[in-house]
Amino acid sequence: MRLAEAQGESCAICHLPKEYGAWHLDHDHSCCPGQEKCGNCVRGLLCQACNTRGLAWYEQLPTHLRTFPLLNDYLNDPPAKRC
């Protein structure tokens, strides 16, 4: 899988290796309405913690409160964009 290789076989945010749990395919929820996804929504592979407790929470914040550079860098330049 190209995306996994591009990310160094680790979570795109915290860089934990896959051995620590299953990866989640992160996508931009604002891209496609409903259950079907276009495929252009994919941003990267994340560990469960970064996907469900980190990024999901962070994206719910108003823009002016999104002050974490690590998450902003991921959202502005996700690995899937570079593959």
C-alpha positions as CSV (number, residue, x, y, z in Angstrom):
1,M,0.0,0.0,0.0
2,R,1.6,3.3,-1.1
3,L,0.0,5.4,1.6
4,A,1.3,3.2,4.4
5,E,4.8,3.2,2.9
6,A,4.7,7.0,2.4
7,Q,3.9,7.4,6.1
8,G,6.7,5.1,7.2
9,E,4.3,2.3,8.2
10,S,3.1,4.5,11.1
11,C,0.3,6.8,12.2
12,A,0.4,10.0,10.2
13,I,0.1,12.1,13.3
14,C,1.8,10.4,16.3
15,H,4.0,8.1,14.3
16,L,3.2,5.0,16.4
17,P,3.8,1.9,14.3
18,K,0.9,-0.3,13.1
19,E,1.9,-3.0,15.6
20,Y,0.2,-1.0,18.3
21,G,-3.3,-1.4,16.8
22,A,-5.4,-1.3,13.7
23,W,-5.2,1.8,11.5
24,H,-8.1,4.0,10.6
25,L,-8.5,5.4,7.2
26,D,-9.0,9.1,7.8
27,H,-11.0,11.1,5.4
28,D,-12.5,14.6,5.1
29,H,-16.1,14.2,6.3
30,S,-17.1,17.5,4.6
31,C,-16.2,16.3,1.2
32,C,-19.0,13.9,0.4
33,P,-22.4,13.7,1.9
34,G,-23.9,10.4,3.0
35,Q,-22.2,7.0,3.2
36,E,-20.5,6.9,-0.2
37,K,-17.1,8.5,-0.5
38,C,-15.5,9.7,-3.7
39,G,-11.9,8.5,-2.8
40,N,-10.6,12.0,-3.0
41,C,-11.5,12.5,0.7
42,V,-8.8,10.3,2.0
43,R,-6.2,12.1,4.1
44,G,-4.1,9.4,5.8
45,L,-3.8,6.4,8.0
46,L,-4.2,7.1,11.7
47,C,-4.1,5.1,14.9
48,Q,-7.4,4.8,16.8
49,A,-6.4,7.4,19.4
50,C,-5.4,10.1,16.9
51,N,-8.5,9.4,14.7
52,T,-11.2,9.1,17.3
53,R,-10.0,11.1,20.3
54,G,-7.6,13.6,18.7
55,L,-8.6,14.6,15.2
56,A,-12.4,14.1,15.6
57,W,-12.4,16.4,18.6
58,Y,-10.1,18.9,17.1
59,E,-12.1,19.4,13.9
60,Q,-15.2,20.2,16.0
61,L,-13.4,23.3,17.5
62,P,-14.0,26.7,16.0
63,T,-11.1,27.7,13.7
64,H,-9.7,30.3,16.0
65,L,-9.2,27.6,18.7
66,R,-7.3,25.2,16.4
67,T,-3.9,26.1,17.6
68,F,-2.0,22.8,17.6
69,P,0.7,22.9,14.9
70,L,1.0,19.1,14.7
71,L,-2.7,18.7,13.8
72,N,-2.8,21.8,11.6
73,D,0.1,20.5,9.6
74,Y,-1.6,17.2,9.1
75,L,-4.9,18.8,8.0
76,N,-3.2,21.3,5.7
77,D,-0.9,18.7,4.0
78,P,-2.2,15.2,4.6
79,P,0.0,12.3,3.4
80,A,-2.5,11.1,0.8
81,K,-2.1,14.4,-1.0
82,R,1.6,13.6,-1.5
83,C,1.1,10.0,-2.8
